[in-house]
Amino acid sequence: MLLIPAIDLKDGQCVRLRQGIMEDATVFSSDIVAMAARWVNQGARRLHMVDLNGAFEGKPINGDAVHQVRKAYPDLPIQIGGGIRDLQTIEAYLSAGVSYCIIGTKAVHNPEFVNQACKAFPGHIMVGLDAKEGYVAINGWAEVTEHKVTELGKRFENDGVEAIIYTDIGRDGMMQGVNIEATQALAQALSIPVIASGGITNLDDIHALAKIEQDGVVGAITGRAIYEGSLDFAEGQALADQLSQQLGQM
């Protein structure tokens, strides 16, 4: 299972939000490349980047920071979300060397767009489904829809998306642990991989996620825990690798 450090971008800075509230942001660094270096040096094999301003504006705002990290680490896979609402934006990111583009709000408003994106850029599209009590939220989590996570996930699994990134908004940035039951239920309902996000706090969460890896949970995004020190990233990835190996031997 891949542990993926999150670098959330707001006004050119690396921040973490609590439950997606823009006004409740903690700034961790103004040097995005240095922050990426921190996680790479600890063994990160992929980065998860989110343009928070872009998620609210509906277009990329912090693209320069993403490109800077890409130039510094040309061989490091990067997945980017936030403000991706058209094929031109996807093409620009992929041309710059980003590996995966995450479609969120646009996927809910216009599901057909996901199909178009997957056909235009096969192997490079993920869908982010952010949920509150089982229902998908959009527009930077400001609006909760009537769509259930599992139903939308099934809608996209036949489009060719690489993975569904599932975030429990109620857990995100709150250091309360992962919503294992909801994550497992989604993974079991889908035939495509699920990447967990929201609530990872310590090694106990790595143990819990490893138990549902066989259900299709291939990765986990971690943010506040590694920034505030309740989870040592290198130790967490080493444990995830160890548990995955043990699972493979069973």
SVG drawing of the C-alpha trace seen along z (x, -y; Angstrom):
<svg xmlns="http://www.w3.org/2000/svg" viewBox="-30 -34 46 52">
<polyline fill="none" stroke="black" stroke-width="0.4" points="0.0,0.0 1.3,-3.4 1.5,-6.1 1.1,-9.5 2.1,-12.8 -0.4,-15.6 0.8,-19.1 -2.2,-21.4 -1.7,-24.8 -3.3,-28.0 -2.0,-31.4 1.3,-29.7 1.8,-28.2 1.6,-24.6 -1.3,-24.5 -3.7,-22.0 -7.4,-22.7 -9.7,-21.3 -12.8,-19.7 -12.1,-21.7 -12.7,-25.1 -10.5,-27.6 -10.6,-30.0 -9.3,-27.3 -5.9,-26.8 -2.6,-26.1 0.4,-27.2 3.3,-24.8 5.7,-26.2 6.0,-28.9 8.7,-26.8 6.8,-24.2 9.8,-22.5 11.5,-22.2 8.4,-20.6 8.3,-18.1 12.0,-17.4 11.2,-16.6 8.8,-13.8 11.0,-12.5 13.9,-12.3 11.7,-10.2 10.9,-7.7 7.7,-9.1 7.1,-7.4 4.3,-9.8 2.9,-13.2 -0.7,-14.3 -1.1,-18.0 -4.3,-20.0 -4.9,-23.5 -7.3,-24.7 -7.8,-28.1 -8.4,-26.4 -11.1,-24.2 -13.0,-27.3 -12.3,-29.3 -12.9,-26.5 -9.5,-27.0 -5.9,-26.4 -4.5,-29.1 -1.3,-27.5 -0.1,-25.8 3.3,-27.4 4.0,-25.6 3.1,-22.3 5.4,-22.9 8.3,-23.9 8.0,-20.6 7.8,-18.7 11.0,-20.3 12.8,-19.6 11.7,-15.9 11.1,-14.9 10.8,-11.2 8.4,-11.5 4.8,-10.8 2.5,-13.6 -1.3,-13.5 -3.0,-16.9 -6.6,-18.0 -8.4,-21.3 -10.0,-23.4 -9.7,-20.8 -12.8,-21.5 -11.8,-21.2 -9.6,-19.1 -7.2,-22.0 -6.2,-22.1 -5.6,-18.3 -3.5,-18.6 -1.5,-21.4 -0.7,-19.5 0.2,-16.3 2.3,-18.1 4.2,-19.6 4.9,-16.0 2.2,-15.5 1.2,-11.9 -2.5,-12.0 -5.2,-14.6 -8.0,-14.3 -11.5,-15.4 -13.8,-16.2 -16.6,-18.8 -16.8,-18.6 -17.3,-14.8 -20.4,-15.3 -21.8,-18.1 -21.0,-16.5 -20.2,-12.7 -19.8,-12.5 -16.7,-14.7 -14.9,-11.9 -15.5,-9.6 -14.2,-12.2 -11.1,-12.8 -10.4,-9.1 -10.6,-8.6 -8.5,-11.7 -5.9,-10.9 -6.1,-7.1 -4.2,-6.1 -4.0,-9.6 -7.4,-10.3 -8.6,-9.8 -11.9,-10.9 -12.0,-12.5 -15.2,-11.7 -15.3,-13.7 -18.1,-12.7 -20.0,-13.9 -22.0,-11.1 -22.0,-9.1 -23.0,-11.9 -20.7,-13.6 -19.6,-17.2 -18.4,-19.6 -17.0,-23.1 -14.3,-22.8 -16.7,-20.8 -18.9,-23.9 -21.9,-22.1 -23.2,-18.6 -25.1,-16.9 -27.8,-14.2 -25.4,-11.7 -24.2,-8.7 -20.5,-7.9 -21.0,-4.3 -23.5,-5.1 -21.2,-7.7 -18.2,-5.4 -20.0,-2.8 -20.8,-5.4 -17.1,-6.0 -15.6,-2.6 -16.5,-1.8 -15.0,-5.0 -11.4,-3.9 -10.4,-6.0 -7.2,-4.8 -8.6,-5.1 -11.2,-6.7 -9.8,-9.0 -12.2,-8.8 -12.1,-11.5 -14.3,-11.5 -14.7,-15.2 -15.7,-14.7 -12.3,-13.1 -10.1,-15.3 -7.6,-17.2 -9.2,-16.3 -6.8,-13.6 -9.6,-11.2 -8.6,-8.1 -9.7,-6.8 -13.3,-5.9 -12.4,-2.2 -15.9,-0.9 -16.9,-3.5 -13.6,-3.1 -13.9,0.7 -17.5,0.6 -16.7,-1.6 -13.7,0.5 -15.7,3.7 -18.4,2.2 -16.0,1.2 -13.8,3.0 -11.2,0.2 -8.7,-0.8 -9.6,-3.1 -7.1,-5.6 -8.1,-6.5 -7.9,-10.0 -8.9,-11.9 -8.2,-11.1 -4.9,-9.2 -3.4,-9.9 -0.8,-7.3 0.5,-3.8 -2.7,-2.3 -4.4,-3.7 -1.8,-2.1 -2.5,1.3 -6.2,0.8 -5.9,-0.2 -3.6,2.7 -6.3,5.1 -8.6,3.9 -5.9,3.6 -7.1,6.9 -10.5,5.2 -8.8,2.8 -7.5,0.0 -4.1,-0.6 -3.0,-3.8 -3.6,-6.3 -3.1,-10.1 -1.8,-11.6 -1.5,-15.3 -1.8,-16.8 -0.5,-13.7 2.9,-13.9 3.1,-17.7 2.4,-17.7 4.4,-14.6 1.8,-12.1 2.9,-9.9 6.5,-9.5 6.2,-9.2 9.2,-7.0 8.1,-4.7 4.5,-4.6 5.6,-3.7 8.0,-1.0 5.1,0.5 2.8,0.4 5.4,2.2 5.9,4.8 2.2,5.5 1.7,5.6 4.4,8.2 2.9,10.3 -0.5,10.1 1.1,11.3 2.6,14.3 -0.7,15.4"/>
</svg>
